[in-house]
Amino acid sequence: MPLKKQTVMLLIFAMMASSFAAIFVKLSTAPATITSMYRMYLASLLLLPFAWRYRHDWGRLSTRDWGMIIGAGTLLATHFGLWFESLQLTSVASSTIITAMQPVIAMIGGFIFYRQRTTRTAVIAMLISISGIVFVAWGDFGHADLMMLVGDGLSLLCIIALVGYMFLGQRVVSKISFWTYSFLVFLIAGIMLNLFNLVTETPIMHYGSHDWLVFWLLAIFPTLAHVIYNALLRKINPTVISMSMLGEPVGASILAALILGQAISGLQFLGGVVVLLGVGLYLRNTA
């Protein structure tokens, strides 16, 4: 089924908003799980008026629905925690472009849970994107700090958590408003990260105005992209959303070069081009 123009525009806008996330995280001096926690708490606060407006949705949720919402919130917390930590270990370009694995995981999950099938062209497009990942990750082998490779691994684990979050959301958002769903999963994600910080004795208070500015920026701009994705789960499947997210590395890498002064290596540039070629082929096949 062809994508509607409004859907495509929303996907592009969400991609642009998401591109700022990696930059804001790099600018924060707080631990990754603290940054993630406050991002989710502040996003929940911003969504509170919408949650109140659609408060009748709460009565539609069964015990099974609540279980999936809690599971989705936990996976979202895992995603942010791992990804933010990966950004402390590896480059913005590597961490974001490795998300090219996300649609592959989504395609596999779609087949397992929904028996969603895909075309041979789509599979080829995904394989092209994977080949781009090899170039990107290989670029980190040229650095003396092997922790960059650990960061690449964390990036891969975080997208597995994100795909699981979207598949659970696809089931729940068909019953309630995406505003209600977004508020609940963001709040639960914040609580889960808060518990983790308490267990690990990570300081929760006494962060400066600079970090609080970053927390708010993350809660407003990149998190808006997640609200849009939750809204679109009623219209398109997680694989299409995952493929659209692959435009984020381009924006994030450009912003990192302009704002953070991070140079893009030849291998990373080549990998990014290959990834985008795969994305273009996939979207053309979908349309």
ZAMAR-217255 format. One line per field, with one value per residue (C-alpha): residue in one letter; x, y, z. Coordinates in pm, 1 decimal. Layout:
residu c(A  ...)
X c(X  ...)
Y c(Y  ...)
Z c(Z  ...)
***
This chain:
residu c(M  P  L  K  K  Q  T  V  M  L  L  I  F  A  M  M  A  S  S  F  A  A  I  F  V  K  L  S  T  A  P  A  T  I  T  S  M  Y  R  M  Y  L  A  S  L  L  L  L  P  F  A  W  R  Y  R  H  D  W  G  R  L  S  T  R  D  W  G  M  I  I  G  A  G  T  L  L  A  T  H  F  G  L  W  F  E  S  L  Q  L  T  S  V  A  S  S  T  I  I  T  A  M  Q  P  V  I  A  M  I  G  G  F  I  F  Y  R  Q  R  T  T  R  T  A  V  I  A  M  L  I  S  I  S  G  I  V  F  V  A  W  G  D  F  G  H  A  D  L  M  M  L  V  G  D  G  L  S  L  L  C  I  I  A  L  V  G  Y  M  F  L  G  Q  R  V  V  S  K  I  S  F  W  T  Y  S  F  L  V  F  L  I  A  G  I  M  L  N  L  F  N  L  V  T  E  T  P  I  M  H  Y  G  S  H  D  W  L  V  F  W  L  L  A  I  F  P  T  L  A  H  V  I  Y  N  A  L  L  R  K  I  N  P  T  V  I  S  M  S  M  L  G  E  P  V  G  A  S  I  L  A  A  L  I  L  G  Q  A  I  S  G  L  Q  F  L  G  G  V  V  V  L  L  G  V  G  L  Y  L  R  N  T  A)
X c(0.0  155.3  246.3  32.3  202.2  109.2  263.8  585.2  606.7  557.6  830.5  1069.4  989.8  1039.1  1371.1  1491.1  1387.5  1559.4  1884.8  1937.7  1923.9  2281.2  2410.8  2226.3  2348.1  2707.8  2665.8  2545.1  2788.8  2541.9  2554.1  2363.7  2089.8  2037.1  2001.6  1757.7  1557.0  1503.1  1425.9  1141.1  1012.3  1008.0  846.1  573.7  520.6  476.5  225.3  24.8  -243.2  -303.0  -312.8  -581.4  -781.6  -788.0  -822.8  -1122.0  -868.9  -748.3  -1071.4  -1021.4  -697.9  -705.4  -452.8  -279.4  -266.3  -105.7  148.5  242.3  261.7  494.0  699.0  715.4  822.6  1095.0  1224.9  1222.1  1423.1  1668.4  1694.5  1773.5  2010.5  2215.6  2213.4  2310.0  2592.0  2707.9  2734.6  2980.9  3200.8  3182.4  3131.5  2794.1  2831.9  2898.6  2634.2  2359.7  2441.6  2452.7  2077.7  2058.9  2012.2  1682.5  1457.8  1611.0  1520.5  1176.6  1122.4  1211.5  986.0  702.5  720.0  735.1  455.8  233.2  330.0  415.2  591.2  825.3  945.0  1278.4  1367.2  1308.5  1535.8  1806.8  1771.9  1820.7  2128.6  2274.0  2221.3  2390.5  2695.4  2712.0  2721.7  3036.0  3217.2  3101.6  3199.5  3526.4  3617.7  3641.1  3908.0  4147.4  4127.6  4345.7  4052.7  3874.6  3590.3  3454.5  3377.9  3190.0  2990.1  2906.0  2781.9  2564.2  2414.6  2309.0  2152.9  1962.2  1785.2  1673.4  1506.0  1352.0  1200.8  1046.2  903.9  740.4  585.4  428.1  309.5  147.7  -79.1  -179.8  -207.8  -486.9  -706.6  -619.2  -498.2  -130.1  -116.4  -220.1  15.2  310.5  249.2  233.3  538.8  749.3  650.5  720.4  1054.6  1146.4  1050.9  1252.1  1557.3  1505.2  1505.2  1820.1  1992.8  1892.7  2020.9  2351.1  2376.3  2404.0  2357.4  2009.9  2027.3  2264.0  2303.9  2380.4  2182.3  2373.5  2259.9  1903.5  1896.4  2002.6  1734.9  1465.1  1593.0  1585.2  1235.4  1100.0  1257.2  1377.9  1102.7  843.1  965.8  869.8  521.6  487.3  607.1  352.0  78.8  187.2  182.9  -190.5  -120.5  210.0  412.4  733.5  952.1  857.5  916.0  1250.4  1359.9  1263.7  1477.5  1783.7  1780.4  1879.8  2252.4  2286.0  2141.3  2320.5  2658.4  2626.8  2524.6  2811.1  3058.8  2916.5  2852.6  3090.3  3370.7  3363.4  3529.2  3362.2  3609.9  3614.5  3482.3  3198.6  3106.9  3109.8  2905.8  2651.4  2610.0  2559.6  2307.0  2105.4  2110.0  1951.9  1693.1  1603.6  1559.9  1338.1  1111.3  1080.9  976.7  724.3  574.7)
Y c(0.0  336.7  580.2  893.6  1230.9  1337.7  1019.3  1075.6  1436.2  1328.4  1066.0  1326.3  1575.2  1306.6  1207.8  1568.7  1607.3  1280.7  1396.5  1640.4  1369.5  1248.3  1605.5  1696.1  1377.4  1457.9  1803.7  1661.3  1599.1  1383.6  1000.2  836.3  688.5  1022.9  1204.5  938.4  948.3  1323.5  1321.5  1076.9  1251.3  1592.6  1451.3  1296.7  1633.5  1800.4  1533.4  1551.5  1788.7  1547.6  1250.2  1428.9  1513.5  1147.9  1011.4  798.1  573.9  435.2  243.9  58.8  -103.8  -466.8  -631.9  -768.1  -418.1  -281.7  -561.2  -466.4  -96.6  -171.6  -396.2  -125.0  136.2  -95.2  -159.8  213.4  277.6  7.2  161.7  511.0  389.9  178.5  432.0  728.0  519.2  418.1  784.7  831.4  555.0  587.6  858.0  1005.6  878.3  518.0  505.7  643.8  470.0  129.8  179.1  52.0  -288.7  -170.6  -244.1  -589.8  -666.2  -513.1  -728.6  -1044.0  -939.6  -858.3  -1205.1  -1378.0  -1181.0  -1067.9  -1299.9  -989.7  -1080.1  -870.3  -867.4  -987.6  -630.4  -511.7  -784.9  -688.6  -325.4  -421.2  -630.3  -328.0  -123.7  -391.2  -377.9  -6.1  -83.1  -290.8  11.4  233.6  -3.4  -90.8  275.9  246.7  -22.7  250.0  404.6  300.4  305.7  -28.9  102.4  255.6  -98.8  -156.6  153.6  7.5  -309.3  -111.6  72.8  -259.3  -381.6  -56.4  -85.8  -439.9  -292.6  -13.3  -256.1  -457.0  -133.7  -48.6  -391.8  -380.6  -28.4  -137.6  -367.8  -112.3  208.6  54.9  67.1  403.6  749.0  775.8  1066.3  838.5  564.1  803.9  953.7  613.0  457.5  770.5  780.6  409.5  443.2  727.7  522.7  222.0  439.1  600.4  258.3  162.8  480.5  414.1  54.6  160.0  459.0  702.3  1059.0  1180.0  1541.8  1838.9  1880.6  2223.2  2454.1  2332.8  1973.1  2081.1  2272.0  1952.6  1751.8  1992.4  2003.9  1623.8  1614.8  1865.3  1800.8  1439.7  1300.5  1463.9  1223.8  929.1  1073.5  1096.0  738.7  621.7  802.9  643.4  291.0  291.6  344.1  177.0  -110.6  -75.9  -187.4  118.6  346.2  178.9  231.9  601.2  639.1  561.2  917.7  1023.5  938.7  1187.3  1473.1  1369.4  1332.9  1673.0  1835.7  1660.2  1796.8  2150.0  2170.0  1918.3  1929.0  1551.0  1456.3  1193.0  932.4  806.4  466.3  624.9  844.2  546.1  342.3  621.6  646.7  270.1  271.9  551.6  371.6  74.2  297.2  461.7  126.1  3.2  307.6  301.3  -62.4  20.3  308.7)
Z c(0.0  -106.6  168.2  183.8  140.2  494.3  634.2  439.4  561.1  922.4  884.4  742.1  1018.7  1285.5  1129.2  1139.5  1504.1  1598.2  1438.4  1726.2  1995.6  1949.7  1956.4  2276.1  2448.2  2355.2  2511.4  2843.9  3127.9  3324.3  3321.2  3035.1  3255.0  3429.4  3099.4  2979.2  3303.1  3303.1  2931.8  2995.5  3308.8  3141.8  2827.4  3046.5  3213.2  2874.3  2769.6  3092.7  2951.2  2660.9  2897.1  3099.9  2788.7  2684.9  3038.2  2928.0  2748.3  3079.3  3130.9  2799.4  2910.5  3018.3  3248.3  2937.4  2787.2  3102.9  3089.0  2732.3  2822.7  3114.5  2887.3  2621.4  2876.7  3007.2  2655.7  2581.2  2897.7  2790.6  2445.5  2573.4  2843.9  2602.9  2321.6  2538.5  2686.8  2339.1  2244.0  2530.1  2387.9  2011.1  1750.0  1659.6  1302.2  1407.6  1678.9  1457.2  1130.2  1301.9  1346.1  988.0  1150.2  1297.1  995.2  964.1  1325.2  1264.3  954.5  1147.0  1436.6  1197.6  1048.0  1387.6  1559.2  1272.2  985.5  784.0  462.0  253.6  -104.2  -237.5  -335.2  20.9  154.9  -95.1  11.3  375.0  288.3  110.7  425.5  637.3  411.5  485.0  857.5  805.9  662.6  947.5  1229.4  1056.8  1072.2  1450.3  1423.8  1321.6  1669.5  1959.8  2200.6  2164.5  2378.8  2058.2  1944.2  2270.6  2188.0  1846.6  2018.5  2258.2  1960.5  1811.3  2137.6  2183.6  1848.0  1930.8  2240.0  2029.6  1778.8  2062.8  2202.2  1869.0  1820.6  2166.5  2093.0  1767.2  1964.2  2229.5  2024.9  1818.6  2130.8  2284.5  2180.7  2091.7  2338.3  2623.5  2512.2  2475.5  2819.9  2987.2  2822.0  2876.6  3244.0  3291.8  3112.7  3347.0  3652.7  3532.8  3473.6  3814.3  3980.7  3793.5  3908.3  4268.4  4256.6  4099.7  4338.2  4049.9  4179.8  4082.2  4200.1  4182.7  3807.3  3669.4  3445.5  3138.7  3190.2  3267.3  2938.8  2762.1  2948.2  2831.5  2473.8  2459.4  2607.0  2355.2  2016.5  1970.7  2193.3  1967.9  1700.5  1922.0  1969.8  1590.7  1548.6  1806.0  1612.6  1283.7  1430.0  1351.7  981.1  899.2  1040.6  1247.2  956.6  747.9  1048.8  1111.8  752.2  769.9  1083.0  875.8  751.0  1103.5  1061.3  778.7  983.0  1302.9  1130.6  962.3  1290.6  1471.6  1219.2  1243.1  1618.8  1779.7  1524.7  1479.1  1152.5  933.6  810.5  454.1  562.4  758.4  463.9  228.2  475.5  507.8  131.5  100.9  384.9  223.0  -111.8  60.5  227.4  -100.9  -270.8  13.5  19.2  -358.9  -336.3  -59.9  -253.0)
***
